[in-house]
Amino acid sequence: MNKKWSFVSNHGKIFAYIYKHPANTTPVISQDTGLSIRAVQKIIDDLENDGYLDRRKIGRCNHYIIHPERQVRPRMELDHTIGEIMLTLIGKS
């Protein structure tokens, strides 16, 4: 059997996870996705810097706000918003 691979990048994996679980902590996201805490933190930073999500501090924890109106990156790949893709893939609006 070949090395395991996925159609979805780690950025997409974390984005979809946060889309469904916006209040989960980085360690929980790490455990549930199988990525290191540091990798999750970097991906969240990338997604935030590119405008796909915002972080809001609630107590000592972060709560993530997704921007479903943003276009899929790179824009030439698909002419759909992130929200349309997430609705199709995981059924939550």
HELIX and SHEET records of a PDB file:
HELIX    1   1 ASN A   10  LYS A   20  1                                  11    
HELIX    2   2 THR A   26  THR A   33  1                                   8    
HELIX    3   3 ILE A   37  ASN A   49  1                                  13    
HELIX    4   4 ILE A   82  ILE A   90  1                                   9    
SHEET    1   A 2 LEU A  53  ILE A  58  0                                        
SHEET    2   A 2 CYS A  61  ILE A  66 -1                                        
END                                                                             
